[in-house]
Amino acid sequence: MNQRISRQMSEEKTGLILSADGKTRCFWPGELPDYLEYHDREWGRPVSDDHRLFEKICLEGFQSGLSWLTILRKRENFRAAFDGFDFERVARFTEKDVERLLGNAGIVRHGGKIRSTINNAQRAIEVCEKEGSLARYFWSFEPQPDERPDLVDYKTLIANPKTEISTRISKDLKKRGWSFVGPTTVYAFMQAMGLVNDHIEGCACRAEVEKERQAFRRPV
């Protein structure tokens, strides 16, 4: 059996890959440098900054039907187009801004998703007024230990693209008027922003991320 086939079979069984630098990682970034950087430095590390939280929930909406890598590689263009995802600014966007954004080849030119981002910016302001901050709102849904799997492995992740909690958040956001925030989108947001640590057991980043989560001061 050649090395490539052996590695592929191992990945399919464990969800882990041995990278060229000798580290064992989750399978999904492969050997792509920008994806590896995102996996190692961002994904799963807890975030309490409202603008970053808003950015991520919106970009997860833009990802719908696409790959996250596509969005990641356009992220700086999105940030420029949406004023750094400052939702107080985005909330004031008009139809003229929608037309401008539809002409921006550097982002995903989807009218529904662009208008959703503007709508969600307006709803984000309302959440801040009622809950204190987006961070305080989202982190109030952080799963308790007994709501998490005993072992985070490949089989568990593949079988659970959404959870009861992501469904609960999705329903609450929709009641508040948000859009493009389905349960799967919300769970991807939770994974990325550190509300859960879904680095697969055996990934070199898992323990480091968990240490950051333990030291993280939850918004109150």
C-alpha positions as CSV (number, residue, x, y, z in Angstrom):
1,M,0.0,0.0,0.0
2,N,1.5,3.3,-1.0
3,Q,1.8,6.2,1.5
4,R,-0.9,8.4,-0.1
5,I,-3.5,5.6,0.1
6,S,-2.5,4.7,3.6
7,R,-2.8,8.3,4.7
8,Q,-6.2,8.7,3.1
9,M,-7.5,5.6,4.9
10,S,-6.1,6.9,8.2
11,E,-7.8,10.3,7.6
12,E,-11.2,8.7,6.9
13,K,-10.9,6.6,10.0
14,T,-9.6,9.1,12.6
15,G,-10.2,12.5,11.0
16,L,-6.5,13.3,11.7
17,I,-3.7,13.9,9.3
18,L,0.1,14.0,9.9
19,S,1.2,17.3,8.4
20,A,4.5,18.0,6.6
21,D,5.8,19.8,9.7
22,G,5.3,16.6,11.8
23,K,2.2,17.8,13.7
24,T,-1.0,15.8,13.8
25,R,-4.0,18.0,13.0
26,C,-7.7,17.8,12.2
27,F,-8.2,16.6,8.6
28,W,-10.0,19.6,7.1
29,P,-7.2,22.2,6.4
30,G,-5.2,19.6,4.5
31,E,-1.8,21.1,3.6
32,L,-3.1,24.5,2.5
33,P,-1.0,27.2,4.2
34,D,-3.8,29.7,4.7
35,Y,-6.2,27.0,5.9
36,L,-3.5,25.6,8.3
37,E,-3.0,29.1,9.7
38,Y,-6.7,29.5,10.3
39,H,-7.0,26.1,11.9
40,D,-3.9,26.6,14.2
41,R,-4.4,30.3,15.1
42,E,-8.1,31.0,15.0
43,W,-10.5,28.1,14.9
44,G,-11.9,27.2,18.3
45,R,-10.1,30.0,20.2
46,P,-12.6,31.9,22.4
47,V,-13.8,35.3,21.1
48,S,-15.6,38.0,23.0
49,D,-15.2,40.9,20.5
50,D,-18.6,41.9,19.2
51,H,-17.4,42.9,15.8
52,R,-15.6,39.6,15.3
53,L,-18.7,37.7,16.5
54,F,-20.9,39.6,14.1
55,E,-18.4,39.1,11.2
56,K,-18.3,35.4,11.8
57,I,-22.1,34.8,12.0
58,C,-22.4,36.9,8.8
59,L,-19.6,35.1,6.9
60,E,-21.1,31.7,7.9
61,G,-24.3,32.9,6.2
62,F,-22.3,33.8,3.1
63,Q,-20.7,30.4,3.2
64,S,-24.1,28.6,2.8
65,G,-23.7,26.5,-0.4
66,L,-20.0,27.2,-0.6
67,S,-16.8,26.2,1.2
68,W,-15.4,28.1,4.2
69,L,-12.0,28.2,2.3
70,T,-13.7,30.3,-0.4
71,I,-15.0,32.8,2.2
72,L,-11.7,32.8,4.1
73,R,-9.8,33.8,1.0
74,K,-12.2,36.6,0.4
75,R,-12.4,37.7,4.1
76,E,-10.3,40.8,3.8
77,N,-12.5,41.9,0.8
78,F,-15.6,41.3,2.9
79,R,-14.1,43.4,5.8
80,A,-13.4,46.3,3.5
81,A,-16.8,46.1,1.9
82,F,-18.7,45.9,5.2
83,D,-16.7,48.5,7.1
84,G,-14.9,46.0,9.3
85,F,-18.3,44.4,10.2
86,D,-19.0,47.4,12.5
87,F,-22.7,46.6,12.8
88,E,-23.6,50.1,13.8
89,R,-22.3,51.3,10.4
90,V,-23.6,48.4,8.4
91,A,-27.1,48.9,9.9
92,R,-27.2,52.3,8.0
93,F,-26.4,50.8,4.6
94,T,-29.0,51.6,2.0
95,E,-30.1,50.1,-1.3
96,K,-27.4,52.1,-3.0
97,D,-24.9,50.2,-0.8
98,V,-26.5,46.9,-1.9
99,E,-26.0,47.8,-5.5
100,R,-22.4,48.8,-4.8
101,L,-21.8,45.5,-3.1
102,L,-23.4,43.5,-5.9
103,G,-20.8,45.0,-8.2
104,N,-17.9,44.0,-5.9
105,A,-16.2,41.0,-7.5
106,G,-14.1,40.5,-4.4
107,I,-17.0,39.2,-2.3
108,V,-19.8,36.8,-2.8
109,R,-22.4,38.8,-4.8
110,H,-25.6,37.4,-3.5
111,G,-28.4,40.0,-3.0
112,G,-30.2,38.0,-0.3
113,K,-27.1,37.5,1.7
114,I,-26.0,41.1,1.4
115,R,-29.4,42.3,2.5
116,S,-29.4,39.8,5.3
117,T,-26.1,41.2,6.6
118,I,-27.6,44.7,6.7
119,N,-30.7,43.4,8.4
120,N,-28.7,41.4,10.9
121,A,-26.6,44.5,11.7
122,Q,-29.8,46.2,12.7
123,R,-30.9,43.2,14.8
124,A,-27.4,43.1,16.4
125,I,-27.9,46.6,17.7
126,E,-31.2,45.5,19.3
127,V,-29.5,42.5,20.9
128,C,-26.9,44.7,22.4
129,E,-29.5,47.1,23.8
130,K,-31.4,44.2,25.4
131,E,-28.6,41.8,26.4
132,G,-25.7,44.2,26.9
133,S,-23.5,42.9,24.1
134,L,-23.4,40.2,21.4
135,A,-20.7,38.5,23.4
136,R,-22.9,38.3,26.5
137,Y,-25.8,37.0,24.4
138,F,-23.9,34.3,22.5
139,W,-21.8,33.1,25.4
140,S,-24.9,32.7,27.5
141,F,-25.6,29.6,25.3
142,E,-22.2,27.9,25.9
143,P,-22.8,24.2,26.4
144,Q,-22.2,22.7,29.8
145,P,-19.9,19.7,30.1
146,D,-22.9,17.3,30.3
147,E,-24.2,18.7,27.0
148,R,-20.9,17.8,25.2
149,P,-19.8,14.5,23.8
150,D,-17.5,12.4,26.0
151,L,-15.0,12.1,23.1
152,V,-14.7,14.6,20.2
153,D,-13.7,12.3,17.4
154,Y,-14.3,12.2,13.6
155,K,-17.4,10.1,13.8
156,T,-19.1,12.4,16.3
157,L,-18.3,15.5,14.3
158,I,-19.5,14.1,11.0
159,A,-22.7,12.8,12.7
160,N,-23.5,16.1,14.4
161,P,-23.4,19.1,12.0
162,K,-25.9,20.8,14.4
163,T,-26.8,20.4,18.0
164,E,-29.8,21.0,20.3
165,I,-28.1,24.2,21.5
166,S,-27.3,25.5,18.0
167,T,-30.9,24.8,17.1
168,R,-32.0,26.8,20.2
169,I,-29.8,29.7,19.3
170,S,-31.0,29.6,15.7
171,K,-34.7,29.7,16.8
172,D,-34.0,32.6,19.1
173,L,-32.2,34.6,16.5
174,K,-34.9,34.1,14.0
175,K,-37.5,35.2,16.6
176,R,-35.4,38.4,16.9
177,G,-35.6,38.9,13.1
178,W,-32.1,37.5,12.1
179,S,-31.8,35.6,8.8
180,F,-29.4,33.1,7.3
181,V,-28.8,31.7,10.8
182,G,-29.9,28.1,10.5
183,P,-28.8,25.5,13.1
184,T,-25.9,24.2,11.0
185,T,-24.6,27.7,10.3
186,V,-24.9,28.6,14.0
187,Y,-23.0,25.5,15.0
188,A,-20.2,26.3,12.6
189,F,-20.1,29.7,14.3
190,M,-19.9,28.1,17.8
191,Q,-17.1,25.9,16.7
192,A,-15.1,28.8,15.2
193,M,-15.6,31.3,18.0
194,G,-14.7,28.9,20.8
195,L,-18.0,28.2,22.4
196,V,-17.1,24.6,21.9
197,N,-13.7,22.9,21.3
198,D,-14.2,20.6,18.3
199,H,-10.6,20.0,17.5
200,I,-10.5,16.2,17.2
201,E,-8.9,14.3,20.0
202,G,-5.3,13.8,19.0
203,C,-5.0,17.2,17.1
204,A,-2.0,19.2,18.2
205,C,-4.2,22.2,18.8
206,R,-6.8,20.6,21.0
207,A,-5.1,20.9,24.4
208,E,-3.9,24.5,23.6
209,V,-7.4,25.6,22.7
210,E,-8.8,24.0,25.8
211,K,-6.3,25.8,27.9
212,E,-7.3,29.1,26.3
213,R,-11.0,28.3,27.0
214,Q,-10.3,27.6,30.6
215,A,-8.5,30.9,31.0
216,F,-11.1,32.9,29.0
217,R,-13.2,35.3,31.0
218,R,-16.9,34.8,30.0
219,P,-18.8,38.0,29.3
220,V,-21.2,38.9,32.2
